[in-house]
């Protein structure tokens, strides 16, 4: 015997809170009868949501991976390079949300929730992505402002960004840059536009979700509140 909201959440219908809402909305049935909050499910019960059998639904997984460099962000690679899929062992077909370059490391979300993946990568949703970049040479205050206001890459100006200098010496500058577009090789091209080369690039956050102490190559499942946060972005 298990509580109905847990039964639904475990099968990927949504977070427990979302499942409570579905129950309250009257769209959940147990053995053909509309369920109410607090009910339990017994073995052999026939549970439906919007008349679709829950047992047939696929559990949804949400994973945060610390992608190391030297991995491609695709499910398969024609050149036989290692892919991020080699790092995540989950019994479902996950796919990466957005992409990071072969030589970029950092936060990558993987999921089999196609709807969330589409929402997060759709340009209209403008999800902030924060990177730490080490670049060649010293970044001047003027160049920093230029990057923030927008620079020309591939024939069009980038949207406003936030650029913070973390550390600099004669040879390198370490910056944190937050962008909300997702253009191809965008960060590298932005620095190229002000004559600087990115030597190291790491994504440290997507929205408020931070990589934290996750080590290179490690992954963890997102918590319910983190999934909810992404769904509401
Ligand atoms: N910008 C880049 O240039 N590369 C990445 O991998 C991500 C953002």
Boltz pocket constraint, residues with backbone or C-beta under 6 A from the ligand:
constraints:
  - pocket:
      binder: B
      contacts: [[A, 99], [A, 100], [A, 101], [A, 102], [A, 104], [A, 183], [A, 184], [A, 185], [A, 186], [A, 187], [A, 188], [A, 189], [A, 201]]
      max_distance: 6.0
